[in-house]
Amino acid sequence: MPTVVVILPTSTYRAADFIRAAESLGIDLIVASEEPPPLDTGGRYVQVDCRSPGSSATRIATLGETVPIDGVVAADDQGVMIAAEASTLLGLPGNDSQAAAATRDKLLMRSRLTAAEVDQPRYAGVGPDDDLDAAATLVGFPLVVKPVDRSASQGVIRVDQPGDLHHTTERIRAIVGERATLLLEEYVAGPEIAIEGMLSHGELNVLAVFDKPDTSSGPYFPETLFVTPSRLSPATLAEAERMAAMAARGLGLMSGPIHVELRSSGERFRIIEIAARSIGGLCSRSLNFGLMGTTLESLILRNAIGLGRTHLRREQVASGVLMIPIPRSGVLRQVVGEREARAIPAITGMDLTIVAGNQVLAPPEGDRYLGFVYARADTPEEVEAALRKAMATLEVQLEG
């Protein structure tokens, strides 16, 4: 029986999906996390600290001296560096630490993409003691300011005028740290798509391309709707996929899932983000592959144990996911309309991920999703319509 270590930060949504996938494949799963998982993993657990990837990777490698390990997988961004370093120590296929680091530091990512001549926005990095106005002049307005190491649009703000720049950077540093380095990058107008792919020996297999019908123009950039298949033309999609593969090569990524976000102006795509992990939150539940409904987590685990590039195609019907918008920050009282939303034709499920009574933070301060709604139908238009109806049906009630 093959054995895979999956790095599941305590805050992840995805533990149950990886555990189910491992059971269905007959894989012995070892969970690596900061704390023992609440779900039953058969007692297979190794403690790691996602803030200390080197020592955590050593723990996994030490375990490998007594338990044969066939693969190491990161479920979320926090585990990417641990997975890379542990795979290297164990002599397993994976991404080297330099490639992984470039997906965890947006400024380093931009530098590597520049060296690889990959099309991307103009950019500049600014430390707390750097000349902010000079950097902004190089980039030009409007521009987007973002932390170099956060996800889920946390701390990402568009700035249109020089007079708003210093206040905006102060607000972002209040979120991520007063001495944080920030990235200033050119605002790219136009639709955004997300490519979900799997790398094997450096070769990219595109699993799904999502349209983002509600692509934000700012000032904040919450994600709401993902719909697949994309409605872009085949030629445009081919160009986007070429860009994604070029970006992965430019960073030196070789193995495992990648999630790439691109924006286009006309037929010209530019890379916004590239991550060495699969789509975030519980969005993977909107994807199934092959006739038997294989999950994305199953494909990730299969890839990790060297079964080669999967040839399973995404199911023929359209699908999508709504990340339930958080209207403002406050204490969650309740989400009204769940039963009505579930009854909407084409809606296949819903998961609320924040319990009533807990604090929720709206973008740009927040980095967690309130919940997810899934839809499946014959066409992307039907999926989008169902998700929009669900969004209109749900009412998020907050206090404070």
C-alpha positions in Angstrom: 0.0 0.0 0.0 1.5 3.4 -1.0 2.0 6.0 1.7 1.6 9.8 1.3 2.2 12.6 3.7 -0.3 15.4 3.3 0.4 18.7 5.0 -2.8 20.0 6.4 -2.5 23.2 8.3 -4.9 23.4 11.3 -6.9 26.2 9.5 -7.4 24.2 6.3 -10.9 23.4 5.0 -9.7 20.3 3.1 -8.7 17.6 5.5 -11.9 15.5 5.0 -11.6 15.6 1.2 -8.0 14.3 1.3 -8.8 11.6 3.8 -11.8 10.4 1.7 -9.6 10.5 -1.5 -6.9 8.4 0.2 -9.4 5.8 1.4 -10.9 5.5 -2.1 -7.5 4.9 -3.6 -6.2 2.6 -1.0 -3.4 5.0 0.1 -2.1 5.1 3.6 -2.3 8.7 4.5 -0.1 10.4 7.1 -1.4 13.8 8.2 1.2 16.5 8.9 -0.2 19.4 10.9 0.3 21.7 13.8 -2.2 19.9 15.9 -3.7 16.4 15.7 -6.6 16.5 13.3 -10.1 16.2 14.6 -11.0 13.6 11.9 -10.0 10.0 12.1 -6.7 9.3 10.3 -6.0 5.9 11.8 -3.5 7.5 14.2 -1.1 8.4 11.4 0.1 11.9 12.3 3.3 13.9 12.4 3.5 17.3 14.1 4.9 20.1 12.0 5.2 23.9 12.2 4.3 25.6 8.9 6.3 28.6 10.0 9.5 26.4 10.2 9.6 24.5 6.9 13.2 23.3 7.4 12.7 21.6 10.8 9.2 20.3 9.7 10.7 18.7 6.6 13.3 17.1 8.7 10.6 15.6 10.9 8.9 14.1 7.9 12.2 12.8 6.5 13.0 11.2 9.9 9.7 9.5 9.8 10.6 8.2 6.4 13.5 6.3 7.9 11.0 3.9 9.5 7.9 4.3 7.3 8.4 4.1 3.5 6.9 7.3 2.1 6.0 7.5 -1.5 4.9 11.1 -1.8 4.5 14.4 0.1 1.6 16.8 -0.8 0.8 20.3 0.4 -3.0 21.0 0.7 -2.6 24.8 1.0 0.0 27.5 0.6 1.3 27.1 4.2 2.6 23.7 3.4 4.3 24.3 0.1 7.8 24.9 1.4 7.6 21.9 3.8 6.5 19.6 0.9 9.3 20.8 -1.3 12.0 20.4 1.3 10.7 17.0 2.6 10.5 15.6 -1.0 14.1 16.6 -1.6 15.3 15.0 1.7 13.4 11.8 0.9 14.5 11.7 -2.8 11.0 12.0 -4.1 9.7 13.8 -7.1 8.6 17.3 -6.2 9.5 21.0 -6.6 12.8 22.2 -5.3 12.8 24.8 -2.5 13.8 27.7 -4.7 10.8 27.0 -7.1 8.5 26.6 -4.1 9.8 29.8 -2.5 8.9 31.8 -5.7 5.3 30.8 -5.3 5.3 32.0 -1.6 6.9 35.4 -2.3 5.1 37.5 -4.9 8.1 39.8 -5.4 10.4 36.8 -5.9 7.8 35.4 -8.3 7.8 38.6 -10.3 11.6 38.6 -10.5 11.7 35.0 -11.7 9.0 35.6 -14.3 10.9 38.7 -15.6 14.0 36.6 -16.0 11.9 34.0 -18.0 10.4 36.8 -20.1 6.9 35.9 -19.1 4.3 38.6 -19.7 3.1 40.2 -16.4 2.2 43.6 -14.9 4.9 46.2 -14.3 5.9 46.0 -10.6 8.1 47.3 -7.9 8.8 46.0 -4.3 8.8 48.5 -1.4 10.2 47.9 2.0 9.2 50.1 5.0 12.2 52.4 4.4 12.0 52.6 0.6 10.8 55.5 -1.4 7.2 54.6 -2.0 6.4 57.5 -4.3 9.4 56.7 -6.6 8.3 53.1 -6.8 4.8 54.1 -7.7 6.1 56.4 -10.4 7.9 53.5 -12.0 4.7 51.4 -12.0 2.2 54.1 -12.8 -1.4 54.7 -11.7 -3.8 53.0 -11.3 -1.8 50.3 -9.4 -2.5 47.5 -7.0 -0.7 47.2 -3.6 -0.5 43.8 -2.1 1.4 41.8 0.5 4.1 39.5 -0.9 3.0 36.5 1.1 -0.8 36.4 1.6 -3.6 34.7 -0.3 -7.4 35.0 -0.6 -7.0 38.7 -1.6 -6.0 39.7 1.9 -4.5 43.1 1.9 -4.9 43.7 -1.8 -6.1 47.2 -2.6 -6.2 49.3 -5.8 -4.9 52.8 -5.7 -6.0 55.3 -8.4 -4.4 58.5 -7.2 -0.9 59.3 -5.6 -2.7 61.0 -2.7 -4.2 57.7 -1.6 -1.0 55.7 -1.7 0.5 56.3 1.7 -2.8 55.7 3.5 -3.3 52.5 1.6 0.1 51.1 2.4 -0.4 52.0 6.1 -3.7 50.1 6.1 -2.1 47.0 4.5 0.8 47.0 6.9 -1.6 47.2 9.8 -2.9 43.9 8.5 0.3 42.1 7.7 3.0 43.8 9.8 4.4 47.3 9.9 7.8 46.2 8.6 6.4 44.2 5.7 7.6 44.4 2.2 4.8 45.2 -0.2 4.4 44.7 -4.0 3.2 47.5 -6.2 2.0 46.3 -9.6 0.2 47.7 -12.6 -3.5 47.4 -12.5 -4.6 45.2 -15.4 -8.1 45.9 -16.6 -10.0 43.0 -18.2 -11.5 39.6 -17.4 -9.7 37.2 -15.2 -9.5 33.4 -15.5 -8.0 30.7 -13.3 -6.3 27.6 -14.7 -6.2 24.5 -12.6 -3.4 22.1 -13.7 -1.1 19.2 -12.7 2.6 19.1 -13.4 4.4 15.8 -14.0 8.1 16.0 -14.8 7.6 19.6 -15.7 4.8 19.0 -18.2 1.5 20.8 -17.6 -1.8 19.0 -17.9 -4.6 21.5 -17.8 -7.5 20.1 -15.7 -9.9 23.0 -15.8 -10.2 26.7 -16.8 -12.5 28.8 -14.8 -14.1 32.1 -15.9 -14.5 34.6 -13.1 -17.7 36.5 -14.2 -17.5 38.9 -11.3 -13.9 39.9 -11.8 -13.4 42.9 -9.4 -12.0 46.2 -10.6 -11.3 47.2 -7.0 -10.6 48.8 -4.7 -10.7 45.4 -3.1 -10.6 42.0 -4.9 -12.9 39.4 -3.2 -13.5 36.3 -5.3 -17.1 35.2 -5.7 -17.9 33.2 -8.9 -15.9 30.5 -10.6 -17.5 28.8 -13.6 -16.0 26.1 -15.9 -15.7 25.4 -18.8 -14.5 28.8 -19.8 -16.5 30.6 -22.5 -13.4 32.1 -24.1 -12.5 31.1 -27.7 -10.4 28.0 -28.2 -7.6 30.1 -29.6 -7.7 32.5 -26.6 -7.7 29.5 -24.2 -4.8 27.9 -25.9 -2.8 31.1 -25.4 -3.7 31.3 -21.7 -2.6 27.7 -21.3 0.6 28.4 -23.1 1.3 31.3 -20.7 0.5 29.2 -17.6 3.0 26.5 -18.8 5.6 29.1 -19.5 5.1 30.7 -16.1 5.5 27.3 -14.4 8.7 26.6 -16.3 10.0 30.1 -15.4 9.6 29.4 -11.7 11.1 26.0 -12.1 8.0 24.1 -11.0 8.2 20.4 -11.9 5.6 18.4 -10.0 2.1 18.5 -8.4 -0.9 20.8 -8.7 -0.7 24.4 -9.7 -3.3 27.2 -9.7 -2.6 30.1 -12.1 -4.6 33.4 -12.3 -4.4 35.5 -15.5 -6.0 38.7 -16.7 -6.4 39.7 -20.3 -6.6 42.8 -22.3 -7.9 41.7 -25.6 -6.1 38.5 -26.5 -3.0 39.4 -24.4 -2.7 37.6 -21.1 -0.6 38.5 -18.2 0.2 36.4 -15.2 -1.3 37.7 -11.9 -0.5 34.8 -9.6 0.9 31.3 -9.7 0.6 28.9 -6.7 2.1 25.4 -6.2 -1.1 24.0 -4.8 -4.6 23.4 -6.1 -7.6 25.8 -6.0 -8.3 27.2 -2.6 -11.0 26.8 0.0 -13.5 24.1 -0.8 -13.7 25.2 -4.5 -12.3 21.8 -5.6 -15.7 20.3 -4.7 -17.0 21.9 -7.9 -14.7 19.6 -10.0 -15.1 16.0 -11.0 -13.1 14.0 -13.5 -13.9 11.0 -15.6 -17.1 8.9 -15.7 -16.9 7.9 -12.0 -16.6 11.5 -10.6 -13.0 11.3 -9.5 -12.1 14.2 -7.2 -9.3 16.7 -7.6 -7.8 15.4 -4.3 -7.6 11.9 -5.8 -5.8 13.2 -8.8 -3.3 15.1 -6.6 -2.6 11.9 -4.5 -2.3 9.8 -7.7 0.3 12.2 -9.1 2.2 12.2 -5.8 2.7 8.4 -5.9 4.0 8.5 -9.4 1.1 7.1 -11.3 2.0 9.6 -14.1 0.0 12.3 -15.7 -3.6 11.7 -15.5 -5.6 11.5 -18.7 -8.9 11.9 -17.0 -10.9 14.7 -18.4 -13.2 17.0 -16.4 -16.8 15.8 -16.6 -18.8 16.9 -19.6 -21.3 19.1 -17.8 -20.5 22.6 -16.7 -19.9 23.4 -13.0 -19.0 26.2 -10.7 -18.7 27.6 -7.2 -19.9 30.7 -5.3 -17.8 31.9 -2.5 -20.4 33.5 -0.3 -19.6 37.2 -0.1 -19.0 38.8 3.3 -20.7 42.2 3.1 -18.8 43.7 6.0 -16.8 42.8 9.1 -18.7 41.7 12.2 -19.8 38.8 14.3 -21.8 36.2 12.3 -25.3 35.9 13.5 -26.7 33.6 10.9 -27.0 32.9 7.2 -30.6 33.1 6.2 -32.0 31.3 3.1 -29.9 28.2 3.1 -32.8 25.8 2.5 -34.2 28.0 -0.3 -30.8 28.2 -2.0 -30.3 24.5 -1.8 -33.6 24.0 -3.6 -32.6 26.1 -6.6 -32.3 23.9 -9.7 -28.7 23.1 -10.6 -27.5 23.8 -7.1 -25.8 20.7 -5.9 -24.6 21.6 -2.4 -23.5 24.2 0.1 -20.9 24.3 2.9 -20.8 27.0 5.5 -17.3 27.3 6.9 -17.7 29.9 9.7 -19.9 29.1 12.7 -22.4 31.6 14.0 -21.0 33.6 16.9 -17.5 33.9 15.3 -15.9 37.1 14.0 -15.8 37.5 10.2 -13.6 39.9 8.4 -14.4 41.3 5.0 -11.7 42.0 2.4 -9.1 43.4 2.5 -8.6 42.5 6.2 -10.0 39.0 6.0 -8.5 35.8 4.5 -11.2 33.2 5.2 -14.4 32.4 3.2 -17.8 32.3 4.8 -19.0 29.4 2.7 -19.3 27.8 -0.7 -22.2 27.0 -3.0 -21.8 24.5 -5.8 -23.7 24.1 -9.1 -23.8 21.8 -12.0 -25.7 22.1 -15.3 -25.5 21.5 -19.0 -24.0 24.9 -19.8 -21.8 27.5 -18.1 -24.7 30.1 -18.5 -27.0 27.9 -16.5 -24.4 27.3 -13.8 -23.8 31.1 -13.5 -27.5 31.9 -13.3 -28.1 29.3 -10.5 -25.1 30.6 -8.5 -26.3 34.2 -8.9 -29.8 33.2 -7.8 -28.3 31.5 -4.7 -26.2 34.6 -4.0 -29.4 36.7 -4.1 -31.3 34.2 -1.9 -28.7 34.1 0.9 -28.7 36.9 3.5 -25.6 37.1 5.8 -26.7 38.7 9.1 -23.9 40.3 11.2 -23.7 42.0 14.5 -21.3 44.8 15.5 
